[in-house]
């Protein structure tokens, strides 16, 4: 199943939250993203149905291997692109916002070239 940008954003949010919290629930996602609980509930249902996440009987959310792979990829793109923009002189807020847009659109080939360039310099 091809994942849309919004699905990638949810997976990335779960990934980020799971790094700082012992457990992640829909409410945590809603608060972090600034979305309504019904919107998050719908997205969680779709991600669970697509096997990107597991929701236990208590409502705790865990990324599956496939979900974690996508989330880690998006997070890497986000942090790398934001850091490049900041190094180029863009303020942190703008760099972060722009990286968020770019992380979903950039091809694997272009991102690999950026990473290679960074490794060489």
C-alpha positions in Angstrom: 0.0 0.0 0.0 1.4 3.4 -1.0 1.3 5.7 2.0 0.2 9.3 1.6 2.0 12.3 3.1 -0.4 12.5 6.0 0.2 8.8 6.9 3.9 9.4 6.8 3.5 12.4 9.1 1.6 10.2 11.6 4.2 7.5 11.5 7.0 10.1 12.0 5.1 11.5 15.0 4.7 8.1 16.6 8.4 7.5 15.9 9.4 10.8 17.6 7.1 10.4 20.5 8.2 6.8 21.1 11.8 8.1 21.5 10.8 10.2 24.5 7.8 8.4 26.0 7.5 4.9 27.3 4.1 4.6 25.6 2.3 6.5 22.8 -1.5 6.9 22.6 -3.8 8.7 20.2 -4.1 11.6 22.6 -0.4 12.1 22.6 -0.4 12.2 18.8 -3.3 14.7 18.7 -1.6 17.0 21.1 1.8 16.8 19.3 0.3 17.4 15.9 -2.4 19.8 16.9 -5.1 17.6 15.4 -8.5 16.7 16.7 -9.0 13.4 18.4 -11.5 12.1 15.8 -9.0 12.9 13.0 -6.2 11.0 14.8 -8.6 8.1 15.6 -9.4 7.8 11.9 -5.7 7.9 10.9 -4.8 5.3 13.6 -7.5 3.0 12.3 -6.2 3.3 8.7 -2.5 2.8 9.8 -3.5 -0.2 11.9 -5.5 -1.7 9.0 -2.5 -1.2 6.7 -0.3 -3.0 9.3 2.0 0.0 10.0 1.0 0.1 13.7 -0.3 -2.2 16.4 -2.8 -0.8 19.0 -3.0 -2.9 22.1 -6.2 -3.3 24.1 -5.2 -0.4 26.3 -4.8 2.0 23.4 -1.0 2.0 23.3 0.4 2.3 19.8 3.5 0.6 18.5 5.1 0.8 15.1 5.4 -2.4 13.2 8.6 -3.2 11.4 7.2 -1.7 8.2 5.9 1.3 10.0 9.2 1.9 11.8 11.1 1.6 8.5 9.0 4.3 6.9 9.0 6.5 10.0 12.8 6.3 10.4 13.3 7.2 6.8 11.0 10.2 7.0 12.6 11.4 10.2 16.1 11.0 8.7 15.1 13.1 5.7 13.5 15.7 7.9 16.5 16.1 10.2 19.0 16.0 7.4 17.2 18.5 5.2 16.5 20.9 8.2 20.2 20.8 9.2 21.3 21.6 5.6 19.0 24.5 5.4 20.1 25.8 8.8 23.8 25.5 7.7 22.9 27.5 4.6 21.7 30.3 6.9 17.9 29.7 7.0 16.4 30.3 10.4 15.5 27.2 12.4 11.7 27.7 12.2 11.6 28.2 8.5 14.2 25.4 7.9 12.1 22.9 9.9 8.8 23.9 8.1 10.5 23.6 4.7 12.1 20.3 5.6 8.7 19.0 6.6 7.4 19.8 3.1 10.5 18.5 1.3 10.8 15.2 3.2 7.8 13.8 1.4 8.5 15.0 -2.1 12.2 14.2 -2.5 13.1 11.0 -4.4 15.3 8.3 -2.8 17.9 9.0 -5.5 18.1 12.7 -4.8 18.2 12.2 -1.0 20.9 9.6 -1.3 23.0 12.1 -3.4 22.5 14.7 -0.7 23.6 12.2 2.0 26.6 11.2 -0.1 27.6 14.8 -0.6 27.4 15.5 3.1 29.5 12.5 3.9 32.2 13.7 1.5 32.3 17.2 3.0 
